[in-house]
């Protein structure tokens, strides 16, 4: 699978269009983005990563469900990207896993250093998201 790399020399973050909060904004601000692209749908945000229109997708909120992230995660990871919760933990999809992604979503495009973004998320943001 071929993807387009996001532009060098800047940091473009994609996030929620309609479910923002102080926790979401604190996570985004901690990354010091040059641009924030607000769109609806987890799949849409992952497509922006695949198309090179964003470097990282940040959603520090429990609003997303497993069915919102399962297919986008599979496609992103097949293309070399990474998708975890906001704490860096793999999102479980087994039959008894809760439907809600209660610890948010952090995804990075192929070629990005996911761990660097994880390290910049403030501890109080991580603490606000309980499993």
Secondary structure as GFF3:
##gff-version 3
##sequence-region A 1 131
A	DSSP	beta_strand	12	16	.	.	.	ID=ss1
A	DSSP	alpha_helix	22	30	.	.	.	ID=ss2
A	DSSP	beta_strand	35	39	.	.	.	ID=ss3
A	DSSP	alpha_helix	42	50	.	.	.	ID=ss4
A	DSSP	beta_strand	56	59	.	.	.	ID=ss5
A	DSSP	alpha_helix	66	78	.	.	.	ID=ss6
A	DSSP	beta_strand	82	84	.	.	.	ID=ss7
A	DSSP	beta_strand	105	108	.	.	.	ID=ss8
A	DSSP	alpha_helix	114	120	.	.	.	ID=ss9
A	DSSP	alpha_helix	123	128	.	.	.	ID=ss10
###
